[in-house]
Amino acid sequence: MEFETWQLLVLPFFFALGWLAARIDIRQVVKESRSIPTSYFRGLNYLLSEQPDRAIEAFLEVARLDPDTLELHFALGALFRRRGELDRAIRIHQNLVDRSDLKQDQRLKALYELGQDFLKAGLLDRAEDIFKKLETGVHVLDALRHQLEIYVLEKDWEAAIAVAQRLEKLGSPSQHADTSHYHCELALNAMLRKDVDAARAHLGEALAINRKAVRASQLLGDLAAQAGDDAGAIEHWRHIEQQNTAYLPVVAERLLKAYQRLGRLDDGIELIKGYLGRQPSADLFHILFNTVAEHRGWAEAEALAAETLKQLPSLRVLDDYLQARTSGTGNDLEIRMAQDLVHRQVSRVAYYQCGHCGFKARQFFWQCPACATWEGIPPERKENE
Ligand SMILES: [Zn+2]
């Protein structure tokens, strides 16, 4: 291989290029860092020394001095909303919306943030106005979801149904289960104004949308029972056997009463005993226990509780068993003390609980009062420590 003198220069040449490039980069970095306001570094310092309030004030100063720091404005606005300082969040986002120099996508983003501020502040009308403006463009799905949230809060069920349908058309996950509840709410309103036909129509719609709509079957049964049609009511309530057996405790008492009115209480008791075989449930048992104790006496109720306790070792069933023991003939002091203790423990630890947010309640709700999830609360109480 032939060697030429000029090749000796190649290495120093590339070395010089690298050195130059490095110098340019360093100069650029120094220049940029000089253009950042000192408040920014002060803010960073406060953040690092875990003084978030002072950091926020420093960053606010940066935002005031340099209106071009859009991302900083958005970050501060979102932070204020998260911290519940809604007036500050609204001010920041409103300022962005009012600015004439923003690009369309930035203005829409600011508008969307402002809508969320109003929603969190409970200013539902103003939030609704904003989310309606965002019905076209990139924020359409989120805007519709927030509109749905607002209509549910306002109990405007017709509007909620319309928005849910639009969401589905735009490819959102199925809203059928929730929409069937909106129809049930409309049916309840119709029942309050004694408009039986409208109530039945809404419940029919609820079932057409979601054939597993247990609540619609329950309300159809209630309508029939109110009209004196106990056999019809039983048919509707028994439909829940095919829909979701977990919800049988919700209608068990109604079923027993309807059978009793028809003079067929024994059939009702056998039916609930059959349910217990399929759906071991202390709440379901408690309803059966009360009916048996009332109509057949404490001895049979006690035997039933003792038998159930073997399959379902629950504090609530034990409570029923001890109640039968203390109410029956074998009433001694020790059993009464034990019953008192167990009963107090049951009242302390048994409650319904939302599987979505953990909210605890003494009574059953179709919609969680805390997180607004429909059917978030299972219809069986838990025995938690
Ligand atoms: Zn919840």
Boltz pocket constraint, residues with backbone or C-beta under 6 A from the ligand:
constraints:
  - pocket:
      binder: B
      contacts: [[A, 354], [A, 355], [A, 356], [A, 357], [A, 358], [A, 359], [A, 368], [A, 369], [A, 370], [A, 371], [A, 372], [A, 373], [A, 376]]
      max_distance: 6.0
